[in-house]
Amino acid sequence: MIPPAFEYHRPTDIAGALGVIAEHGDEARVIAGGHSLIPMMKLRMVEIAHLIDLQDVADLKGISVGETIRIGAMVTQHDLINDEALAEAAPILREAALQIADPQVRYCGTVGGNVANGDPGNDMPGLMQCLDATFTLVGPDGARDVPAREFYEAAYTTTREDDEILTAISFARPAGGYAYEKQKRKIGDYATAAAAVLIGKDAGKITSASIAMTNLSDIPIFSEAAGDALTGTDGTGEALDKAVAAMLADIDPTEDNRGPVEFKKHVAGVILRRAIARAVDRA
Ligand SMILES: Cc1cc2nc3c(=O)[nH]c(=O)nc-3n(C[C@H](O)[C@H](O)[C@H](O)COP(=O)(O)OP(=O)(O)OC[C@H]3O[C@@H](n4cnc5c(N)ncnc54)[C@H](O)[C@@H]3O)c2cc1C
């Protein structure tokens, strides 16, 4: 289908984008890679009178890697996969991004669009919760930081105000082992279930564990209890069973064309076990 007519704006800085939002209010919406928004416009699930293309806003691009890692909102999943410094500092990002869609989608789809969208099927929100990332939002009253673990309220609903733009994502350089494990029906599909796991280990014992799950509720699920169940253990046997049980108590999947609830819970358990085993092994 063809979307309804809209006016196209192409600002070159954040102030310009905020200016269009201030002028047109609810009738304006930013577009990043367009790989979530354009399909929704074509299906006429959303109607936008003023589309603000962010691709010429240089301040939204770039990756900086130090003790803190900062990723501009307009960094594409392709850029993220191909940034060697980032892959060395935080390899879980490349591992996760390679499991998103296909190369064509990854050339256009941005990290900012992926986390801002609020689609429970998107892979980056859970990953960013696992990394304990912070989202920087800029609006008419200036900038504010929101923890990824507090950003999601319901499907397609976040704490971002309509007049705010997400500009960057930051997180501390992760240490230890990592794994991003995703079960999907076919290449290019969204997750039936996905797990992001970071493990810190010392002298054979787990000292820290961060676990987040994707597409198993209407928001990404950071399961603190699952991580706690692993801490102080070697991450196998009873500890692993307890971690999986804690995660299952936190998720709330619904039946859809990816399967009934019991099947999704089963898949969630299987992929979390695999992710924990790989992360522990790498730690
Ligand atoms: C066939 C197909 C398969 C896919 N499979 C997967 C998958 O397996 N996993 C996955 O994670 N994703 C998947 N995607 C989604 C893809 O990764 C999207 O590109 C991504 O979710 C959204 O990024 P975008 O840059 O295209 O955002 P857009 O579509 O441009 O925007 C999405 C929403 O976010 C808002 N937005 C964008 N940028 C900002 C910003 N900086 N500040 C505030 N709001 C903003 C827009 O207004 C819009 O509401 C798939 C897409 C397709 C077409």
The ligand as a Gaussian input file, in Angstrom:
#p B3LYP/6-31G(d) Opt

LIG

0 1
 C       12.077000      -7.661000       7.299000
 C       12.496000      -7.036000       8.605000
 C       12.994000      -7.853000       9.597000
 C       13.398000      -7.298000      10.815000
 N       13.876000      -8.123000      11.789000
 C       14.329000      -7.587000      12.951000
 C       14.875000      -8.405000      13.963000
 O       14.984000      -9.619000      13.859000
 N       15.297000      -7.795000      15.108000
 C       15.229000      -6.443000      15.289000
 O       15.645000      -5.953000      16.319000
 N       14.706000      -5.656000      14.325000
 C       14.269000      -6.179000      13.182000
 N       13.750000      -5.365000      12.212000
 C       13.606000      -3.938000      12.515000
 C       14.827000      -3.171000      12.069000
 O       15.926000      -3.542000      12.872000
 C       14.517000      -1.676000      12.198000
 O       15.342000      -0.999000      11.363000
 C       14.600000      -1.065000      13.559000
 O       13.782000      -1.677000      14.483000
 C       14.165000       0.388000      13.585000
 O       15.196000       1.140000      13.202000
 P       15.006000       2.246000      12.085000
 O       16.274000       3.034000      12.095000
 O       14.615000       1.618000      10.811000
 O       13.820000       3.130000      12.715000
 P       12.580000       3.830000      12.011000
 O       11.729000       2.829000      11.327000
 O       13.041000       4.984000      11.212000
 O       11.853000       4.389000      13.323000
 C       11.205000       3.514000      14.225000
 C       10.497000       4.349000      15.286000
 O       11.455000       4.945000      16.156000
 C       11.351000       6.367000      16.117000
 N       12.717000       6.873000      16.121000
 C       13.720000       6.510000      15.281000
 N       14.853000       7.135000      15.622000
 C       14.562000       7.905000      16.685000
 C       15.327000       8.797000      17.480000
 N       16.634000       9.003000      17.268000
 N       14.707000       9.441000      18.496000
 C       13.380000       9.221000      18.744000
 N       12.615000       8.397000      18.024000
 C       13.200000       7.745000      16.996000
 C       10.589000       6.697000      14.846000
 O        9.860000       7.913000      14.978000
 C        9.668000       5.489000      14.738000
 O        8.538000       5.673000      15.555000
 C       13.324000      -5.895000      11.001000
 C       12.827000      -5.069000       9.995000
 C       12.421000      -5.634000       8.804000
 C       11.916000      -4.713000       7.708000

